[in-house]
Amino acid sequence: MAERALVLSCDAWSMTDEKTGQLRTGHSVHYVVPYRDPAAGQSGFKPMKISAPATVASSLAGTSLPAVCDLEYGAKPGPEGKAALVLAHAKVIRPLPDLFTAGK
């Protein structure tokens, strides 16, 4: 599955597993897609967060975020064997201009 998205950030994280004591690392990607529930009576977009492997983070590392990207998703076993959506690939289409210092 693939879709176009506005990637807002890509952040590394690490934590120690409470049960095993093993250090776990990964990346979180925050993004928005053009989905809106027309019945909700709301405007704008809701940011979402998804886990991503280091390969995806490195493909975004040279880009100034936010940027318009094509995202491809995959699945992996999650808690209790339920499918968990993960980001498999990100291709940068167009970085955005600096939104907060423009015109200053």
CORHUCOR-V51172 format. One record per residue. N is the residue number from 0. RES is the residue in three letters. SS is DSSP state (H for helix, E for strand, C for the rest). PHI is phi in radians with two decimals (NA if undefined). OMEGA is omega in whole degrees, 0 to 359 (* if undefined). Layout:
n:N res:RES ss:SS phi:PHI omega:OMEGA
n:N res:RES ss:SS phi:PHI omega:OMEGA
This chain:
n:0 res:MET ss:C phi:NA omega:180
n:1 res:ALA ss:E phi:-2.39 omega:175
n:2 res:GLU ss:E phi:-2.79 omega:177
n:3 res:ARG ss:E phi:-1.49 omega:183
n:4 res:ALA ss:E phi:-2.57 omega:171
n:5 res:LEU ss:E phi:-1.74 omega:180
n:6 res:VAL ss:E phi:-1.48 omega:183
n:7 res:LEU ss:E phi:-1.57 omega:182
n:8 res:SER ss:E phi:-2.78 omega:174
n:9 res:CYS ss:E phi:-2.39 omega:188
n:10 res:ASP ss:E phi:-2.16 omega:175
n:11 res:ALA ss:E phi:-1.36 omega:176
n:12 res:TRP ss:E phi:-2.47 omega:173
n:13 res:SER ss:E phi:-2.61 omega:179
n:14 res:MET ss:E phi:-2.72 omega:177
n:15 res:THR ss:E phi:-1.67 omega:178
n:16 res:ASP ss:C phi:-1.14 omega:183
n:17 res:GLU ss:C phi:-1.11 omega:183
n:18 res:LYS ss:C phi:-1.44 omega:187
n:19 res:THR ss:C phi:-1.81 omega:184
n:20 res:GLY ss:C phi:1.36 omega:181
n:21 res:GLN ss:C phi:-1.35 omega:176
n:22 res:LEU ss:E phi:-1.35 omega:178
n:23 res:ARG ss:E phi:-1.95 omega:179
n:24 res:THR ss:E phi:-2.30 omega:177
n:25 res:GLY ss:E phi:-3.11 omega:179
n:26 res:HIS ss:E phi:-2.37 omega:174
n:27 res:SER ss:E phi:-2.03 omega:177
n:28 res:VAL ss:E phi:-1.96 omega:176
n:29 res:HIS ss:E phi:-1.77 omega:186
n:30 res:TYR ss:E phi:-2.73 omega:173
n:31 res:VAL ss:E phi:-2.27 omega:175
n:32 res:VAL ss:C phi:-2.18 omega:185
n:33 res:PRO ss:C phi:-1.33 omega:179
n:34 res:TYR ss:C phi:-1.24 omega:172
n:35 res:ARG ss:C phi:-2.45 omega:174
n:36 res:ASP ss:C phi:-1.56 omega:186
n:37 res:PRO ss:H phi:-1.10 omega:181
n:38 res:ALA ss:H phi:-1.43 omega:187
n:39 res:ALA ss:H phi:-1.35 omega:180
n:40 res:GLY ss:C phi:1.15 omega:181
n:41 res:GLN ss:C phi:-2.13 omega:176
n:42 res:SER ss:C phi:-2.19 omega:180
n:43 res:GLY ss:C phi:1.48 omega:184
n:44 res:PHE ss:C phi:-2.19 omega:178
n:45 res:LYS ss:C phi:-1.69 omega:178
n:46 res:PRO ss:C phi:-1.21 omega:178
n:47 res:MET ss:E phi:-2.17 omega:179
n:48 res:LYS ss:E phi:-2.27 omega:180
n:49 res:ILE ss:E phi:-2.47 omega:176
n:50 res:SER ss:E phi:-1.34 omega:181
n:51 res:ALA ss:E phi:-2.48 omega:176
n:52 res:PRO ss:C phi:-1.32 omega:181
n:53 res:ALA ss:H phi:-1.04 omega:180
n:54 res:THR ss:H phi:-1.10 omega:178
n:55 res:VAL ss:H phi:-1.22 omega:179
n:56 res:ALA ss:H phi:-1.05 omega:180
n:57 res:SER ss:H phi:-1.22 omega:177
n:58 res:SER ss:H phi:-1.25 omega:178
n:59 res:LEU ss:H phi:-1.69 omega:189
n:60 res:ALA ss:H phi:-1.05 omega:182
n:61 res:GLY ss:C phi:-1.48 omega:185
n:62 res:THR ss:C phi:-1.91 omega:173
n:63 res:SER ss:C phi:-1.36 omega:180
n:64 res:LEU ss:C phi:-1.62 omega:10
n:65 res:PRO ss:C phi:-1.34 omega:179
n:66 res:ALA ss:E phi:-2.63 omega:173
n:67 res:VAL ss:E phi:-1.39 omega:184
n:68 res:CYS ss:E phi:-2.38 omega:167
n:69 res:ASP ss:E phi:-1.66 omega:182
n:70 res:LEU ss:E phi:-1.93 omega:174
n:71 res:GLU ss:E phi:-2.05 omega:184
n:72 res:TYR ss:E phi:-1.90 omega:173
n:73 res:GLY ss:E phi:-2.43 omega:179
n:74 res:ALA ss:E phi:-2.31 omega:174
n:75 res:LYS ss:E phi:-2.48 omega:177
n:76 res:PRO ss:E phi:-1.16 omega:178
n:77 res:GLY ss:C phi:-1.89 omega:179
n:78 res:PRO ss:H phi:-0.97 omega:180
n:79 res:GLU ss:H phi:1.03 omega:177
n:80 res:GLY ss:H phi:1.35 omega:179
n:81 res:LYS ss:C phi:-1.27 omega:180
n:82 res:ALA ss:E phi:-1.15 omega:176
n:83 res:ALA ss:E phi:-2.09 omega:180
n:84 res:LEU ss:E phi:-1.34 omega:177
n:85 res:VAL ss:E phi:-2.30 omega:177
n:86 res:LEU ss:E phi:-1.48 omega:184
n:87 res:ALA ss:E phi:-1.67 omega:184
n:88 res:HIS ss:E phi:-2.77 omega:175
n:89 res:ALA ss:E phi:-2.34 omega:177
n:90 res:LYS ss:E phi:-2.06 omega:181
n:91 res:VAL ss:E phi:-1.28 omega:177
n:92 res:ILE ss:E phi:-1.71 omega:183
n:93 res:ARG ss:E phi:-2.81 omega:172
n:94 res:PRO ss:E phi:-1.21 omega:177
n:95 res:LEU ss:C phi:-1.58 omega:174
n:96 res:PRO ss:C phi:-1.18 omega:177
n:97 res:ASP ss:C phi:-1.07 omega:186
n:98 res:LEU ss:C phi:-1.41 omega:190
n:99 res:PHE ss:C phi:-1.89 omega:178
n:100 res:THR ss:C phi:-1.91 omega:179
n:101 res:ALA ss:C phi:-1.09 omega:177
n:102 res:GLY ss:C phi:1.48 omega:180
n:103 res:LYS ss:C phi:-1.56 omega:*
